[in-house]
Amino acid sequence: MTTEVRSLREFKMPDVGEGLTEAEILSWYVKPGDTVTDGQVVCEVETAKAAVELPIPFNGVVEQLFFPAGATVDVGTAIISVAVAGEAGAVAPAAAPAAPAAAEAAAPAAASAEPERREVLVGYGPRTGTAQRRARRTTTTTVNATPAPAAPAAPVAPVPAQVAPVVAEQPVGERPLAKPPVRKLAKDLGIDLRAVVATGQDGVITREDVHAHASALAAAQAAPAERPVEAEQVQALPVPVGTTGDVRVPIKGVRKATAQAMVASAFTAPHVTEFVQVDVTRTMKFVRRLKESGELGRDVRISPLLLVAKALLTAVKRHPEINAQWDEAAQEIVIKGQVNLGIAAATPRGLIVPNIKDAGGKTLTGLAVALGELIDTARQGKTSPGDMQGGTITITNVGVFGVDTGTPILNPGEAAILAVGTIRDMPWVHKGKVVPRQVTTLALSFDHRLVDGELGSKVLADVAALLERPKRLITWG
C-alpha cells in the first residue's frame, strides 16, 4: 500500500527593494484551492519605492492566505501557504497505530537531508543551499487503514481570500499565457499583460497583441501628451463627496517613504533657492519645429521638458561640481562622474523620482526616448526600485499644475533640484519694445554645503540662457 504525502510550504515576504522592512499587499491573484506553479505571480505588493509582483518559487495548491489585501506585512513574515506534493512511500499495517506518527517524524528528517530552495530577493531567482528549519507539518492519507486518533487542534480563523479584479477577460487566479520573449517585451513597454486581449491559440498573448495594446495606450495618451510638460500627474486624496467630518488617510508605502525622506533632507541639508524668469518663446517654437519635422523620429515624444532637461544637462557639463554628493562619514564632497537625471512625478501612490541613467551621455534623440519611457512607466505605476536609485540631480515640474514657481526640497543625497514653472503669455521687453512673449520661472534649490552662491547662480543662468536661445544647445553641448 502507498501513502500520498503533502507538506505545507510557506512563502515569506521577501525584501523586494534593498533593505526595506515592510510591504503592503495590494491584491491577491490566487485564492485557497488554486493550483500554482514555480514562477507564477501570486500577488502584488507595494513597498516604499514601487509596486512589485511576487512570483512563488514552488508548485502546489494554495492552502491559506495569511493576510488580506491592504495589510502591511514585515519582510520575512509568511504570507501564503502551499500544499506541495511529496513522494509516495510504504505504509505499515492498520494494526500499528504509531505508523502515521513515525511517518510524520520521518518527513522532516528527509526534508532536512535535501538541499532547501530558499526564497531570495525578487528578480534574482531561487538558490539552493542547506538551511536549518523547523519541522514541516504534513498530511498523510492511508488506503484501507485505520488512522490513529488525532489530538484536537485549536481552531484557526482563516483570512478571507482577496481576489484581484478581472481585467480584459483574464480568469481570476490565472496568470496570462505568454512566452518569455513576449513577457519581456511587455515589461520593457511597461504593459500589464492582464490588460492585453489575447488572440493566439488557446488564449496565448502574442507579440502582436502587446504591440496593439501599446498603440492603443499611445493613442489614448496623445491628447495629454501635448500639454507643456507631461511628467507629473496629480491624484486627489480619496475624500468622499459631501463629507463634513474628519477623514483619515493612512500614511504608508511611497507616501510614508517620501515624508521621511523630505524631513531628513530639509533638516540635514542647508537649502538655498534662487529664481529667474526666462523668455522661452524661442524654445516653444523650437519644440513645434522638432514635432513637425520629425527629425528626432516620428515616434519620439517632443515636449518643452525635453529641452529643459537638455539645458540642465548642458549646464552640468559646464559646471560638474553641481553634480555632487555629501559624504558625511568621510567628510568629503563626491563629484559624480555620471549624471543620472531624476524627474519628479506625482502618481496615484505618491511622489516618486525615477531617474534616467547616464542622461548626460545621451543625444537629444536618446534623451527624448528615455524620457518618454520614464514617463509612461511612472504613469502606469510600473517604476521599479532600481529606476529610483542612484539619482544625482533632479527636475520637478510644478508648471503642469499652473503654478509659477516654488522652493523644491532636495531629493536626499543630491546637491541640486530645478523647478520649472508654468509657461505664460506676459508683456516682455523684446528688441526695445514691450510685446507679448512666453515666459516661465525657474527655481534652483541647492545644498549650501556643496554648492556656494556663485556655482548655483552660474548653473541657473546657463539653463536660462539655453532656454532663451535653444540653438545654443548645439554650440554649448
PyMOL commands that set and color helices and strands:
alter all, ss='L'
color gray80, all
select helices_A, chain A and resi 99-113+180-189+193-195+201-203+207-220+222-225+253-266+281-293+304-318+320-322+359-361+364-379+385-388+399-401+453-468+472-476
alter helices_A, ss='H'
color red, helices_A
select strands_A, chain A and resi 2-12+22-28+35-36+41-46+51-55+60-65+72-74+78-85+89-90+116-118+127-129+138-142+177-178+204-205+271-279+324-327+332-335+341-343+345-347+350-352+355-356+393-397+416-420+424-430+433-447
alter strands_A, ss='S'
color yellow, strands_A
deselect
rebuild
show_as cartoon
